[in-house]
């Protein structure tokens, strides 16, 4: 299990801080399945295509392209837009940053 911290500053200046845990990572060779536990339970498929990295969240019918795993700014913007939810998008972006050294893409 990998634990990580998340934060977000809202437009009104208030700031939220919360914690998350990557509880499972399964390597399927072509992609990874990642289970993230935080304010929600998030199942994410992450892989590499000719366009770069991507994330899919089948339970939310959502997906998007990503930058490098440690780029929380770009990834959170894409994930928030795809999910329509700030907290879940930020949580996935911070989880990917925590997994940067663990996930190996060819």
Residue pairs with C-beta under 8 A, 6 or more apart in sequence:
1 21
1 22
1 23
2 21
2 22
2 95
2 98
2 99
2 102
3 19
3 20
3 21
3 22
3 98
4 19
4 20
4 21
4 22
4 94
4 95
4 97
4 98
5 17
5 18
5 19
5 20
5 94
6 17
6 18
6 19
6 20
6 38
6 87
6 90
6 91
6 94
7 15
7 16
7 17
7 18
7 90
8 15
8 16
8 86
8 87
8 90
9 15
10 16
16 87
18 38
18 39
18 87
18 91
19 38
20 36
20 37
20 38
20 91
20 94
20 95
21 36
21 37
21 38
22 34
22 35
22 36
22 95
22 98
22 99
23 35
23 36
23 37
24 33
24 34
24 35
25 32
25 33
25 34
25 35
25 99
25 102
25 103
26 32
26 33
26 34
30 47
31 45
31 46
31 47
31 48
32 45
32 46
32 47
32 103
33 43
33 44
33 45
34 43
34 44
34 45
34 46
34 95
34 99
35 41
35 42
35 43
35 44
36 42
36 43
36 44
36 91
36 92
36 95
38 87
38 91
39 87
39 88
39 91
40 87
40 88
40 91
42 57
42 59
42 88
42 91
42 92
42 95
43 57
43 58
43 59
44 55
44 56
44 57
44 92
44 95
45 55
45 56
45 57
45 58
46 53
46 54
46 55
46 56
46 66
46 96
46 103
47 53
47 54
47 105
48 54
48 105
48 106
51 65
52 65
52 66
52 67
53 65
53 66
53 67
53 68
53 69
53 105
54 63
54 64
54 65
54 66
55 63
55 64
55 66
55 75
55 79
55 82
55 92
55 96
56 62
56 63
57 63
57 82
57 83
57 92
60 82
60 83
60 88
62 82
62 83
62 84
63 82
64 78
64 79
64 81
64 82
65 78
66 74
66 75
66 78
66 96
67 74
67 75
68 100
69 75
69 96
69 97
69 99
69 100
69 103
70 96
70 97
70 100
72 90
72 93
72 94
72 96
72 97
75 92
75 93
75 96
76 89
76 90
76 93
76 94
78 89
79 88
79 89
79 90
79 92
79 93
80 86
80 89
80 90
81 89
82 89
83 89
83 92
96 103
